[in-house]
Amino acid sequence: MVEVLRGNLAQLSLLDILRMLSSGRRTGRLDVRQGMKTGEIYLHGGVILHAAAGTQIGESCIYALMGWLEGEFSFTPDIPAPERSIQTPTEQLFLVAARQAEQWADIKEVLSSTEAVFNISPSGSTSTISLKPIEWQVLAQVNGERSIQDIANLLELGEFDVAKIFYSLISAGLLYEVTGAKRTFREIAPESFFEHLTENFNEVIGPIGPVIIEDEIKLMGENREAFPHARAAELVERVSLEITDSAKRTVFQKKMVQVLKGN
């Protein structure tokens, strides 16, 4: 078997590569690699039949792979697909991917790279901010050390989906990009953070609040006296899941976003 196509995704997008292979009615396997992550896309006569990356397969996998802005690719002809996980017509896949590419163009005006590192901003108003559960999950992983790629891998989400969330959080004034060296010391969360967390949580959940908070801290493998500041947002997200009333949960989260920004 001879590789007939090889290159870098920074120079030629995956969408353009697939369009070229489809128009040429090629059959074979397109391999993509980004660091330790790999993906495979199979075509037959120019029709996309199957895509796989880690535990993800099918149409959603195609869109996730098309969100890779960096990496390497190679095409090996005449390798049959092990299965058919994609039934959607190839042209329709391209239409959806093209819209995704347009969104990427907007996102790249705010995000320098998916390797960029962000932290929670101490300034800006949060009075009108209401975060979705998935946005809280992402925000909980922001610590001034993890990149967008790191968080996408940690949460097992596509880079495109995580980048969209970062775009929203940055636009809302919740995040700022960290420049220079990453922090290597373990900064401890201030006592004021726990005071606000306990007070706001008790207002919603009642006197059992401190017990739940302590339980969550233990489940995280931490202790209150040496709790890392970098995991404060993660603790807030875990605690908020104990609030069954969605309206009360939203109010609690808004208050705690303000606390996080102030610490």
C-alpha positions in Angstrom: 0.0 0.0 0.0 1.3 3.4 -0.9 0.4 6.7 0.7 -0.7 9.1 -2.0 -1.4 12.1 0.2 0.3 13.5 3.3 0.4 16.9 4.9 -0.4 19.3 7.8 -3.9 20.4 8.9 -2.6 23.9 9.5 -2.0 24.2 5.8 -4.9 22.3 4.4 -8.1 21.8 6.4 -9.7 18.4 6.8 -12.8 19.7 5.0 -10.8 20.6 2.0 -9.0 17.3 2.1 -12.2 15.3 2.2 -13.7 17.4 -0.6 -10.7 16.6 -2.8 -10.9 12.9 -2.0 -14.7 12.8 -2.6 -14.5 14.7 -5.9 -11.8 12.3 -7.0 -14.0 9.3 -6.0 -11.2 7.9 -3.9 -11.4 4.8 -1.8 -9.3 4.3 1.2 -8.5 5.5 4.7 -7.6 9.0 5.8 -5.6 9.0 9.1 -5.3 12.2 11.2 -3.1 12.7 14.2 -2.9 15.5 16.8 -0.3 14.8 19.4 -1.4 11.5 21.1 -4.9 11.7 19.5 -5.7 9.8 16.3 -8.7 9.5 14.0 -9.7 7.5 10.9 -12.1 8.3 8.1 -13.0 5.8 5.4 -14.2 6.5 1.9 -15.5 4.3 -0.9 -15.8 5.8 -4.3 -15.7 9.3 -2.7 -18.5 8.5 -0.2 -17.7 8.8 3.5 -18.7 5.6 5.2 -17.1 5.5 8.6 -15.2 7.6 11.0 -13.6 6.7 14.4 -11.5 8.5 17.0 -11.0 7.0 20.4 -14.4 5.8 21.6 -16.3 8.1 19.2 -17.6 6.9 15.9 -19.9 8.0 13.1 -21.2 11.4 12.1 -20.5 13.2 15.3 -16.9 11.9 15.0 -16.6 13.5 11.6 -17.6 16.9 12.9 -15.2 16.6 15.9 -12.3 15.7 13.6 -13.1 18.6 11.4 -12.6 20.8 14.4 -8.9 20.0 14.5 -7.1 23.0 13.3 -3.6 21.5 13.9 -2.2 18.0 13.3 -1.0 15.7 10.5 -2.9 13.7 7.9 -2.1 10.9 5.5 -4.3 9.0 3.0 -3.8 5.3 2.2 -5.8 4.0 -0.8 -7.8 0.8 -1.2 -8.4 0.1 2.5 -12.0 -1.0 3.0 -14.1 0.4 5.9 -14.5 -2.1 8.8 -18.1 -1.0 9.1 -20.5 1.7 8.0 -21.3 4.2 10.8 -22.3 7.1 8.6 -25.5 7.1 6.5 -25.8 10.8 5.9 -25.0 11.8 2.3 -21.5 13.1 2.0 -22.5 16.5 0.5 -24.8 17.1 3.5 -21.8 16.3 5.8 -19.8 18.9 3.9 -22.6 21.5 4.3 -22.7 21.1 8.0 -18.9 21.1 8.2 -18.8 24.3 6.1 -21.1 26.1 8.6 -18.8 24.8 11.4 -15.8 26.3 9.5 -17.5 29.7 9.4 -18.0 29.5 13.2 -14.4 28.6 13.6 -13.4 31.8 11.7 -15.3 33.8 14.3 -13.9 31.9 17.2 -10.3 32.3 15.9 -10.7 36.1 16.2 -10.9 35.6 20.0 -8.9 32.4 20.5 -5.3 32.5 19.4 -5.0 28.7 19.5 -6.6 25.6 21.1 -3.3 25.4 23.0 -4.0 28.7 24.6 -4.4 28.8 28.4 -7.1 30.9 30.2 -8.0 31.8 33.8 -11.1 33.2 35.5 -11.2 37.0 35.1 -11.4 39.0 38.4 -13.3 41.9 36.6 -16.5 42.3 34.8 -20.2 42.0 35.7 -21.9 38.7 36.2 -25.4 40.0 37.0 -26.9 38.9 33.7 -24.8 35.7 33.2 -26.6 32.3 33.3 -24.4 29.4 32.5 -25.6 26.1 31.0 -24.5 22.8 32.7 -21.9 22.1 30.0 -20.5 25.6 30.4 -20.1 25.0 34.1 -18.3 21.8 33.4 -15.8 23.6 31.2 -15.4 26.6 33.5 -14.7 24.2 36.4 -11.6 22.9 34.6 -10.2 26.4 33.9 -7.3 26.9 36.2 -4.7 29.0 34.5 -2.7 25.9 33.5 -4.9 23.8 31.3 -5.2 24.6 27.6 -8.4 24.3 25.6 -7.1 21.1 24.2 -6.3 19.8 27.7 -9.9 20.5 28.8 -11.4 19.0 25.7 -9.4 15.8 26.3 -10.3 15.8 30.1 -14.0 16.1 29.5 -13.9 13.9 26.4 -15.5 16.6 24.2 -14.6 17.8 20.8 -12.3 20.8 20.5 -14.8 22.7 18.4 -17.5 22.3 21.1 -15.1 23.4 23.9 -13.8 26.3 21.8 -17.3 27.5 21.3 -17.9 27.5 25.0 -14.6 29.4 25.6 -15.7 31.9 23.0 -18.9 32.5 25.0 -17.2 32.7 28.3 -14.6 35.1 27.0 -17.2 37.2 25.3 -19.1 37.4 28.7 -15.9 38.6 30.4 -15.4 35.6 32.5 -12.0 34.5 31.2 -8.7 36.0 30.2 -5.8 34.5 28.4 -2.7 33.6 30.5 0.6 34.7 28.9 4.1 33.6 29.9 4.9 30.6 32.0 2.3 28.5 33.6 1.9 28.5 37.4 3.9 25.8 39.0 3.0 26.4 42.7 -0.1 25.2 44.5 -2.1 28.3 45.4 -4.5 27.7 48.3 -8.1 28.9 48.1 -8.7 31.7 50.5 -11.0 31.2 53.5 -13.3 33.9 52.1 -14.1 31.5 49.2 -15.4 28.9 51.6 -17.3 31.4 53.7 -19.2 32.6 50.6 -19.6 29.1 49.3 -21.1 27.9 52.6 -23.3 31.0 53.1 -24.8 30.9 49.5 -25.2 27.1 49.6 -26.9 27.1 53.0 -29.4 29.7 51.7 -30.6 27.1 49.1 -29.9 23.7 50.7 -30.3 24.4 54.4 -28.1 23.6 57.4 -26.8 20.3 55.8 -24.8 22.5 53.3 -21.5 22.3 55.2 -21.7 18.5 55.3 -22.3 18.2 51.6 -19.4 20.6 50.9 -17.0 18.6 53.1 -18.1 15.4 51.4 -17.4 16.8 47.9 -14.0 18.0 49.0 -13.1 14.5 50.2 -14.5 13.0 47.0 -12.1 15.3 45.1 -9.2 13.9 47.2 -8.6 17.2 48.9 -9.0 18.8 52.3 -10.3 22.3 53.1 -7.1 23.6 54.8 -5.0 22.9 51.7 -7.7 23.1 49.0 -6.1 24.4 45.7 -7.5 27.6 44.3 -7.3 26.1 40.9 -10.1 23.6 41.8 -12.4 26.2 43.3 -14.7 26.4 40.2 -14.8 22.6 40.0 -16.0 22.4 43.7 -18.7 25.0 43.0 -19.9 22.9 39.9 -20.0 19.7 42.0 -21.9 21.3 44.9 -24.4 23.0 42.5 -25.4 19.6 41.2 -26.9 18.9 44.6 -29.5 21.7 44.1 -32.5 20.1 42.4 -34.4 23.3 41.8 -33.0 24.7 38.5 -33.9 28.3 39.2 -32.3 28.2 42.7 -29.3 26.5 41.1 -28.9 29.3 38.6 -29.1 31.9 41.3 -26.4 30.1 43.4 -24.2 29.7 40.3 -24.4 33.4 39.5 -23.4 34.4 43.0 -20.5 32.0 43.0 -19.3 33.2 39.6 -19.0 36.6 41.2 -17.1 35.1 44.2 -14.7 33.2 41.9 -14.0 36.4 39.9 -13.3 38.2 43.1 -10.8 35.6 44.3 
